[in-house]
Amino acid sequence: MSYISLLKSVLLDRIHNDSEARLDGKDWPLGGFSMIGQARMDNLQTCVEHVIARGVPGDLLEAGVWRGGSTILMRALLKHHGVTDRTVWVADSFEGLPKPKDDWPQDAGDTHHLHPELAVSIDDVQRNFERFGLMDDQVKFIKGWFHESLPTAPIGALAVLRLDGDMYESTFVSLTALYDKVIDGGFVIVDDYGYINSCKQAVHDFLDSRGLRPAILTVDWTGVYWVKGG
């Protein structure tokens, strides 16, 4: 088994739990560093390796990182391919998900904020990077609620943007703040598109507001992605 394949199995906790739910990313694992499942982890690897191979400029960013598993994979892939001129941006509140706001009626009834297991501190995520020997100057953290932290974050061009914010607000404000930074030929990945209707609505409301009609491709039962400008 290659280093990257083994790393993905560890990040997904498939070493200890190779159940169908864990394979598909349909549970919240007690161990491991990512919820997303094998197909979405493989998709992330494919997107990162594509922009490296094709020379699509820009950094890599995930908004909504939980224990950091997807961003750990991003950094590992850069190291594996000897890439030293890209940054992995790790964006999260590190306090869990926000309560639904009256300003965002699409999120009415959302209960993610009631789950303390979704709140992983920035110190814990940094320690997770350190466990794999991947905490260095090519990893930068953006802490705060997305509507406050992302619009002013010092991010330049992005080659891969991965959104895993679950809610309408989180998805819409992330796209608003970051979509224009994605280089044509880069990838936009949305984790919760197929599972959470408000997330899907946020994607289409944003795209409609820009008059955009990208070819949205399915990863698995919930994840999707598209190529910007493709």
C-alpha positions in Angstrom: 0.0 0.0 0.0 1.4 3.4 -0.9 2.0 6.2 1.6 -1.0 8.2 0.4 -3.3 5.2 0.3 -2.3 4.3 3.9 -2.7 7.9 5.0 -6.2 8.1 3.6 -7.2 4.9 5.4 -5.9 6.3 8.7 -7.5 9.7 8.2 -10.8 7.9 7.5 -10.4 5.5 10.4 -10.8 2.6 8.0 -7.9 0.8 9.7 -10.1 0.1 12.7 -13.6 0.5 11.1 -14.1 -0.7 7.6 -17.8 -0.7 7.7 -20.0 0.3 4.8 -21.1 3.4 6.7 -17.4 4.5 7.2 -16.6 3.6 3.6 -19.4 5.9 2.4 -18.9 8.6 5.0 -22.3 8.1 6.5 -21.3 8.2 10.1 -19.4 10.4 12.6 -16.4 8.2 13.5 -15.1 8.1 17.0 -11.6 7.7 15.7 -9.9 9.1 12.6 -9.6 12.6 11.4 -12.3 12.9 8.7 -16.0 12.0 8.2 -16.0 12.2 4.4 -15.7 8.6 3.2 -13.4 7.0 0.6 -15.0 8.4 -2.6 -14.8 12.0 -1.4 -11.3 11.6 -0.1 -10.3 10.0 -3.5 -11.9 12.9 -5.3 -10.0 15.4 -3.3 -6.7 13.6 -4.1 -7.7 13.6 -7.8 -8.4 17.3 -7.8 -5.2 18.3 -6.0 -3.0 16.1 -8.2 -4.8 17.4 -11.3 -3.9 21.0 -10.6 -0.4 20.1 -9.7 0.1 18.1 -12.9 -1.6 20.7 -15.1 0.1 23.7 -13.4 -3.1 25.4 -12.4 -1.8 28.1 -10.0 -3.2 28.7 -6.6 -3.5 27.5 -3.0 -5.8 24.8 -1.5 -8.5 25.7 1.0 -11.1 23.8 3.0 -13.9 25.8 4.8 -15.2 23.5 7.6 -12.4 21.1 8.6 -13.6 19.3 11.7 -10.5 17.4 12.9 -8.5 18.5 9.8 -8.4 15.2 7.8 -9.0 16.7 4.3 -6.5 19.5 4.8 -4.0 17.0 6.2 -4.3 15.0 3.0 -3.9 18.3 1.0 -0.6 19.0 2.8 0.6 15.4 2.4 -0.1 15.5 -1.3 1.9 18.7 -1.7 4.8 17.1 0.2 4.5 13.9 -1.7 4.8 15.7 -5.0 7.5 18.1 -3.9 5.4 21.2 -4.1 6.8 24.0 -2.1 5.0 27.1 -3.5 1.4 26.4 -2.5 -0.4 26.9 0.9 -3.1 24.8 2.5 -5.6 27.1 4.2 -7.5 25.6 7.1 -10.7 27.6 7.7 -13.1 26.9 10.5 -14.8 28.5 13.5 -13.1 25.8 15.6 -16.2 26.2 17.8 -18.6 24.0 16.0 -21.5 25.3 13.8 -23.5 28.5 14.4 -27.0 28.6 15.5 -29.5 29.4 12.7 -30.0 33.1 12.2 -33.2 35.0 11.3 -31.3 36.6 8.5 -30.9 33.1 6.9 -34.4 31.5 7.0 -33.1 28.7 4.8 -31.3 27.3 7.9 -34.4 27.3 10.1 -34.5 24.2 12.2 -30.9 23.3 11.6 -29.5 21.4 14.6 -25.8 21.1 13.9 -25.0 23.6 16.7 -26.4 21.1 19.2 -23.6 18.6 18.6 -20.5 19.4 20.7 -18.6 16.7 18.9 -18.4 19.0 15.9 -16.5 21.6 17.8 -12.7 20.8 17.5 -10.3 23.5 18.7 -7.6 25.0 16.6 -5.0 23.6 19.0 -6.4 20.1 18.4 -6.3 20.4 14.7 -2.8 21.8 14.7 -1.8 18.8 16.9 -3.3 16.5 14.3 -1.1 18.0 11.6 1.9 17.5 13.9 1.0 13.8 14.4 1.7 13.3 10.7 4.7 15.6 10.6 2.8 18.0 8.3 2.6 21.2 10.5 4.8 23.8 8.8 4.8 27.1 7.0 2.7 25.8 4.1 -0.3 25.4 6.5 -2.2 28.5 7.5 -5.3 28.7 9.7 -8.2 31.0 9.4 -10.2 31.1 12.6 -13.7 32.5 13.0 -17.3 32.4 11.7 -17.1 32.4 7.9 -19.1 35.7 7.4 -16.5 37.5 9.5 -13.2 35.6 8.7 -13.3 34.7 5.0 -14.0 38.1 3.4 -10.9 39.6 4.9 -8.6 36.6 4.9 -5.3 37.2 3.2 -5.9 34.6 0.5 -4.7 35.0 -3.1 -5.5 32.6 -5.9 -7.0 29.2 -5.2 -6.7 26.1 -7.3 -8.9 23.9 -5.1 -11.8 25.2 -2.9 -13.5 22.6 -0.7 -16.6 23.5 1.2 -17.9 21.5 4.1 -19.9 24.0 6.1 -23.2 22.0 6.1 -25.5 25.0 6.3 -27.0 27.4 3.8 -25.3 30.4 5.4 -21.9 28.7 5.7 -22.0 27.6 2.0 -23.3 30.9 0.6 -21.0 33.2 2.4 -18.0 30.9 1.6 -18.8 31.0 -2.1 -19.4 34.8 -2.0 -16.0 35.4 -0.3 -13.9 32.9 -2.2 -15.3 31.9 -5.5 -13.7 34.8 -7.4 -10.3 33.6 -6.1 -10.6 30.2 -7.7 -8.6 30.2 -10.9 -10.2 29.0 -14.2 -9.3 25.3 -14.4 -9.4 25.0 -10.6 -11.9 22.9 -8.7 -14.8 23.7 -6.4 -15.9 20.8 -4.2 -19.1 20.8 -2.0 -19.4 18.1 0.5 -23.0 18.3 1.7 -24.8 19.1 -1.6 -26.7 15.8 -1.9 -27.5 15.3 1.8 -28.5 18.8 3.0 -31.1 20.5 0.9 -30.2 24.0 2.3 -26.6 23.5 1.2 -27.7 22.5 -2.3 -30.0 25.6 -2.4 -27.1 27.8 -1.3 -25.0 26.5 -4.2 -27.6 27.2 -6.8 -28.7 30.5 -5.3 -25.1 31.7 -5.5 -24.5 30.4 -9.1 -27.9 31.8 -10.2 -26.9 35.2 -8.8 -23.8 35.2 -11.0 -25.6 33.7 -14.1 -23.3 30.6 -13.9 -24.1 27.1 -15.1 -21.1 24.9 -14.4 -21.3 21.2 -15.1 -21.8 19.8 -11.6 -20.4 16.3 -11.3 -21.4 13.8 -8.6 -18.8 12.2 -6.4 -21.0 10.0 -4.3 -24.4 10.2 -2.5 -23.7 13.7 -1.2 -20.5 15.2 -2.6 -20.2 17.1 -5.9 -17.6 19.2 -7.7 -17.1 21.2 -10.8 -14.3 22.8 -12.8 -14.4 26.6 -12.7 -14.7 27.9 -16.3 -15.1 24.4 -17.5 
